Amino acid sequence: MSTTETLIAAADAHSAHNYHPLPVVVATADGAWMTDVEGRRYLDLLAGYSALNFGHGNRRLIDAARAQLERVTLTSRAFHHDRFADFCGQLAELCGMELVLPMNTGAEAVETAVKAARKWGYRVKGVPSGMAKIVVAAGNFHGRTTTIISFSTDREARADYEPYTPGFEIVPYGDLTAMRAALTENAVAVLLEPIQGEAGVLVPPAGYLAGVRELTRERGVLFVADEIQSGLGRTGRTFACEHEGVVPDMYVLGKALGGGIVPVSAVVSSREVLGVFRPGEHGSTFGGNPLACAVALEVIAMLRSGDFQRRAAELGDHLHRELGLLTGSGHVTEVRGRGLWAGVDIDPAYGTGREISEKLMDRGVLVKDTHGSTIRIAPPLVITKEDLDWGLGQLRGVLGA
């Protein structure tokens, strides 16, 4: 057996099989490239589902983490530490909001947003106790906790985990008429991904986000934007909502906020909304820890320049032009996305998304499939045009285009 086969067999023997990774074992990585235990290099066109927007081993982020590792890594929120105020203040400023509630993972941040919206509904809006409703979209992916999968429409995510948490209504994504009907008097929030990532990088119809923003204002309902995957530069703007000039009531952030080094997430909103929490009502031992704050502060500084957003926009235009040409190849039925983010639907007659991903892996390119026939492309924002073109060339080769 090869080293790769040995390590995969060992992992399969002692880890729960809740993932089905491609058969590659990564040992090192730099920028947009990863090297496996056999010494073979791969172009990373997934970027940790956008957690690695700034590339592997980004020197600024590594230096920030190393410097903090030498000082203090964890205090818990039982005490103050000297990075917390800057982190909260600068993230609030980046978002144009007032308060920040830091957590660790994206799912934790979504759970926090759900709790905040319900508490706001009872304390501020005056919804009767136990009656708060949150409206979500079909095809959503907000995480895998018990509450979150309760409003998923993905059979694999939901099966065998009932009973489900009540208090959610699911409407079709992109349908303003259905959204309007769902915003009844006990609705406290609309929770949406501005672009649905796990569903295949689905971009809603033009005007949809602006329409939701108008409806939520009319009905006194919070608009909660889950920008965990779409935010922090991925789509060519700091936030995907900006493409329609929309500012939600609450941002839910994660993934790239930790720079691919540590898990960092946050809910960012107004004082009216997040001010409903009191000491002891919600928290996290590791949320807002010094190491996380140090890395996230460097992420915020990098985003403040606008360079990564411009790069994602420019390379994204090139990416979508090139992918658009593949729709005439006979093997690609549709391409969607925005910025350096794309969903490519493969004709099932030609192969599944998994099969295409494996063929690309054999050519030195790493992507991942979703929903059977779709592959997602989301390279680190630091990728060069030359490397991107090389990766697209490998895709054309796999598709015989």
N, C-alpha and C positions, 0 to 999 in steps of 0.2 A: 504493500500500500504506500501511496505517496504521503508526504507530510500533510497535505491538504486533506486527503481521505482519512488519515488517522485522526486528525483534529476534529473533523466533522463527525466521525463515528463516536469519539469521546464526548462531544457536546450532545449528540443525540442520546447517548446512554444516560446522561445525568441532568438534562434540562427538560423542562416541560415543553411540549411541542406546540406552543401557542404562536410560533412563527414558522414560515417555510422559506428560509433564506435561499438565495442563489448559492450554488456550491463554490464559493470563493472564500478564502480566509485571509483577511487583510492584516498586514503586519505594521506597515508605516503609511503615512500619507503626507502630502504637501501640496498646497494650493488646490488645484482641481484634479490632482492625480493621487491614486492609491497604489500601493505595491503589496502583493500577497506574499505568503510564506515561502513560495517557490521563486520569488524574485520577479514575477511578471507584473507589469504596470497596467493599470486600468484608468481610463478617463471617467471620473465620477460625474454622471449627469443626473444624480438624484439629490446630492447635497443633504443627506440626512433628513429628507422631507422638509427642506428649507431651514433646518437647524444650523446648517453650515453655509449660510449665505456669504460669509466672508472667507470661505475656504478653509482647508485643513491647515492647522499649524500657523494661523495668521500671527505674524510676529508681534504686532501691537497687542493682540489679545493674550498671547502667551506671556509676554513681558509683564502685562498688567496682572495676570494670574500669579506669576512667579513672585513678583514683588509683594503681593498680598499674602501669599503662602508663608513668607518669612515673618509676617507680622501677627495676624490673627485670622483664623478661618471661620470660627463659629462662636457666638456668644449666646445664642437663642434670643428671642425677643424679651427675655426677662431683664436684659440690660440694653442700654444704648451702645452703638459702636460708631466709629468716626466716618464710615462710608455711607451710612444709611440716609442721612439727610440729603446729601448730594444726589444719591441715586433717586430718591423720591422726587426731589425738586426738579432735577433735569429730565426725568422721564415724563413728569407732569407737563413740563414746558414743551417737550417734543410733541406731546399729544394735544396740547392746547387745553388741558384739563387742570383740575385743582388737587385731587388726592390720588394716591397710589396705594394699593394693597398688594404686597408682594407674596407670591407663592413659589412653587418649584416647577411642577409640570403643567402642561396645558390643560389636562383634565381637571387638576385642582383649581386652576384659574376659572374654568367654566363653571365648576361647582360653586365657587365663590361668587361668580356673577349671578347664578341662579338664586343663591341665598340672599344676595344684596337686593336683587329685583323684588323678590317676595317680601322681604322686610320693608323695603321702600313702599311697596304696594299697601301693606298693612298700616305702617306708621305715617306715611305721607299722603298717599292717594286715598286711604280710607276704605280699602276693599275689606269686606267682612272676613273674619278669621277663617282660615281653611279654604277660602274660595279663590285665591290668586291663580291666574292662568298665564302661562308663557306660551307664545306662539312660535313654532319652529317650522323649518322647511323640510319637505321630503328629500331624501338623498343626502341629508346632513351627515357630517362627521365631526363631533365635538369631543370625542374621547370614548373611554370604555368602562367608566364606573357604572355602578348599578343604576343610579339616577339617569346618567346620560344615555345609556343604551335603552332606557325606557322610552325615549322619544326618537330612537333610530328607526329607519325603515329597512335597514340591512338585516336580512334574515340570519346571517352567520353571527352578527354582533348580538342579536337578541335571543336566539334559540337557547332554551333551557335555563334562563336566568330570571324567569318570572317568580313571584309576582312583581309587576313593574310599578314604578313610582308614578302616581297620578299628578295632574296639574299641568299637562302640556297638550296643545292642539297642533297637529301637523297639517300644513297646507302645501300645495304644489309650489316648488321653487320657481320664481319668476312670474307668478300669477297675482297681480294686484287686486283683482276682483275677489279672489279667495281670501286674500289677506284682509281686505276691508271687512268682509263678512265675519272673520274670526275675531276682530278687535271689538269684542263686546265689553260691557261695563266692568267686568272683573279681570280683564286683561291687564297685566302689569308690565309685560315686556315682549318684544320681538327679538329673538336670538337668531342671527343669520351669519353665515360665511359670505362675505362679499363676492368671493369666487369659491365654489365648492371643489376642494382639492381631491379628497378621497373618491368622490363621485366621478372623477375623470377630468378635473380642471374645467368645470362648467362655469361659464361667464353668463350672468343673467342678462335678459334683454335690456337694451338701452333705456334708461329712465326708471328702471325697476327700483334701484336703491334710493333714488331721489323720491320716487313715489311712496316707498315705505317710510322714508323720513317725514314726508308731508302727512301721511296717515297717522303715524305715531304722535306727531305734534297735535294733530286735531283731536285725537282720542285720549290724550294724557297718558301715553304709554311710552316706556323706555325703549329706545333702539339700541340693542347690544350687538356690536360687531365683533365677531370672532375672527381676528386677524392673526391667529397663531401661525398659520402657514402663509397667508397672503401678505402679511404686513412686513415692515422693516426692510423695504427696498425691493422685494421680490418682483413686483409688477411694474417697476419703473417709477413708482411713487413711494413715499414713506409708508402710506397706507393705501390699500386698494380702494377704499371708499372715496379717496380723493379724485378718482377718475370721473366721478359724477358730482364732484363738489359737495359731498355729503360729510357732515360731522355727526357721528352718533352720540348718544348719551353716555356710552360706555365702550371702551376698547378692552378686548381680552387678548393679551399678548403672551408669547412664549417662544419656543424653538430658537430662532435667531437671536433673541435677547440674551441668551447665554453663550453666544459665539461658538457653539459647538464644543465648549469646554466644560461647562457645568449647567445643570438644568435650572433655568430661571424663567418664571412667569409672573404676570401681574395683571391686575384689573385696575384700570385707570378711568376715573369719572369725576363728577362734580362733588362738592362738599355736601350738597343736598342728598345725593344718593349714597355715597360711601360713608357719609357722616351718621348713617343709621346704626353702624356697628359701635358697640361699647366694649370695654375690656372684658375678656373672657368669653365673648360670644362667637368668636371665630379666630383661627390662628394656625400657625405652622412652626414647628421647631426650627426648621431650616429656612423658612421663608425670609428673604431679605438678609441672608447671612453675609458677613463681610466679603468672602471670596466671590459670591454671586454678584454683590453690588459692585465690586471692583471691575469685574469682567463686563458687566452690563453698562457701567459708566463709560468704558472704552467703546463699546458698541454704539452708545448714544452719541459720543463724540465723532465717531466715524460717519454716522448717518447725518449729523448736523452739517457736514460739508456738502452734501448732496451728490457727491461723486459716484457713490454706489447706485443711487437711484438713476442718475443719468446713464450710467453704464448699462444697467438692466434695461432701460428704455431703448437705447441704441442697439445693443446686441439682441434685445428681444425682437425689435423690428426685423432684423436680419434673420433671426431664428424662424419667425413666422412666415417670412417670405419663402425661405427654403423649404420649410415643412409644407407650405401651401402647394408647392410644385409636386409634392408626392401624392396629392389627392388624385392626380391624373394617372398614377402608376397602375391602378387596378387593385392594389393591395391595401391602400389607405382610404378609408371611407369618409373620415372627417378629422379636422385638426382644430383645436380650441385653445384658448389661453390668452395671457396678457403678460408682457414683459418677458423675463427669462423663465417662463412657466408655460408648459404646453401639455395637453392631453392628445394623444394620437390614437385614433380608433383603427384597429387592424381588421380587415375583412376576415371573419371567422373561417372562411373557406381556405384561407392561406395559412392561418396559424393562430394560436391563442397568444395573449399578451405574455404569458409565461414563456412560451416557446420562442417568441421574438426576443425576449429579455435574455434567454440562455444563448441564443445565437449571437447576440451583441456581446455578451460576456466572452464568448469564444474569440471575438474580434478585438477584445480589449476595451469594451465600453460597458459601463454599469448603469442600468435603468431598472425600473420596477413596474410590474403590471398592476392593474386594478380592475375589478369588475370584468374579469374574463378576457376581453379583447382589447383593452386599452393599456398603453404604456404611458408613463408620466416622464416628462423631461423637465428637470429643474436644476441646472448646473450651478455651482457656486458663482456668485456675481463677479468673482475675480478671474473667471476663465478668459483666456485670450480668444480673439476671433479665429485665429489659426487652429487652436485646439477644438473649438466649437465646430468649425468646418470639417475637421478631421472626423469628429464624432458623427456628424451628419452624413459624411461620406460612408461611414461604416453602416449606418442605418439604410442608406440607399443600396449598399451592397447586399445587406440581408434581404431587402425587399425586391431585389433584382430590378431596381429602378435606374 
